Amino acid sequence: MLIPKLTIKGLGSTISARVITDGLKVEFKFDLYHDDELIQTSGKVKNGIWVPKQALNPGKYRVDCVVYLGERTEKLQSRIFEFGINKQSVKPRGHKTGPKHQPPASFYSLLYWESRKAHSRRSTSAWLLDNKTNAYDFAKLLGFETPALESTIFTAANIPLESNTVVKPLTGVMSQGVFIIKENQIIDLVKNVTLENTDHLRQSMITMVAEGIIKEDQWIRERLIFGDHDSSSPARDLKFYTFYGEPFLSLETVRMPKVERCWYDNYSNLIDTGKYSNELFVGYGIPDEYYAIAAEIGKNVPAPFVRVDLLASPDGAVLNEITPKPGGAHLFATSIDQKLGNFMIGADARLRSELIEGKDFKVFNQIKNQN
């Protein structure tokens, strides 16, 4: 269980104190202090949110909370906070008296705020699909191919390691923890190095979890998808930066024999985005049907942005991943960051309009309801 955290929020004439306990059934006792004098108490309650019954006078306060976790207790204390104080004489940090320009749109900044908004409602946001088994179920309901072998979630210790499979963490970014197992070779995809054997692979997985590179010891297996241009190598990875059903930027990645990448804008121009600039090559191109698949997936997710990752197999597109927060977004050049930011603002406006008009995200809600 996570260590409970006590947070305070102002409510105008009073405050609320909140303790999050990761869904466990526990009890609480809140005490409100004014200048170290106890002025209100909740007694033992089952609700982790407490609002004092009487309005507060100006002064300095803190809240203490005892969390009863079965036979043990946790004692929490809030920061000391001021309430009802006239602080008009204190100038805000960064205060400027001159005229201000309108801030430019920033894709990186908007991704951050979307993540913040989704944090408290992750199960009803696009982050639901960051879980790869959910993403695969979602794609199947839309009629698209996935590389899934089974729905089982393994640990590093018990996952079966077989030829022509891919091992990857249940959630993760930038291909961290992805391993390709071929007939006579095991490859760490990020480091692009060959591992000695399956024991070395398991130890690498355990080490990544221990070092926090992978957050949880939860792993899945997939079929190894081979390429449309080279049937002996892993498939090209095609990533579509999709803004509520409109792919405006795409990235083609070839990983064997070395990592090479090619960016395309929404007019299929080959461009340099400032990210991966030292790995660029002239790509093979992306078929129209891949853009159509990315667009179809994107418009069925109630979010202004998701990146849809497809693998290019000899038989067509295979879903690889859906993520609302791709890694390395801070590496884009300013001009690209601002352009993508404008696309995201437009997508948010379209999404809001369709929600007001009553659009029902049936497939997404089906995934939400099964979790």
Number of C-alpha atoms within 10 A of each C-alpha: 7 7 10 15 13 20 16 18 11 11 9 10 11 16 17 14 22 18 19 14 17 10 7 9 12 15 16 22 19 25 19 20 16 19 12 11 10 14 13 15 17 15 10 13 15 14 13 19 16 20 15 17 11 10 11 16 13 12 12 15 21 20 24 19 23 16 23 18 14 9 5 7 13 12 13 17 15 16 12 14 13 14 17 13 10 9 9 7 6 7 9 9 6 6 7 9 6 6 6 7 6 6 6 12 17 22 24 20 15 17 20 14 12 17 17 12 12 16 12 10 12 14 15 16 21 26 21 22 27 20 17 23 20 22 23 22 20 24 23 13 14 15 10 15 18 22 17 20 13 11 14 12 15 16 16 21 12 10 16 14 16 15 15 18 22 24 24 22 27 21 21 20 16 10 15 17 23 21 26 21 23 17 9 8 15 23 19 19 19 14 12 15 12 15 16 11 13 15 12 12 21 17 13 17 24 16 14 17 18 13 9 9 14 22 14 15 17 17 22 24 25 18 18 20 23 19 20 18 14 13 12 12 17 22 25 23 22 26 24 26 26 28 27 27 24 22 24 20 22 23 20 25 22 20 16 15 8 9 14 18 22 23 25 20 16 13 8 13 11 18 15 17 19 15 17 15 15 10 12 18 16 12 16 12 15 15 11 8 11 20 22 14 22 28 21 16 22 25 20 18 24 22 21 26 29 30 22 25 23 26 27 25 19 14 10 14 23 21 24 23 23 30 23 23 19 16 12 12 15 14 14 19 13 16 12 18 22 18 15 23 20 17 22 24 18 14 21 18 13 14 21 15 12 13 13 8 9 9 12 12 13 11 16 24 15 13 18 17 10 7 8
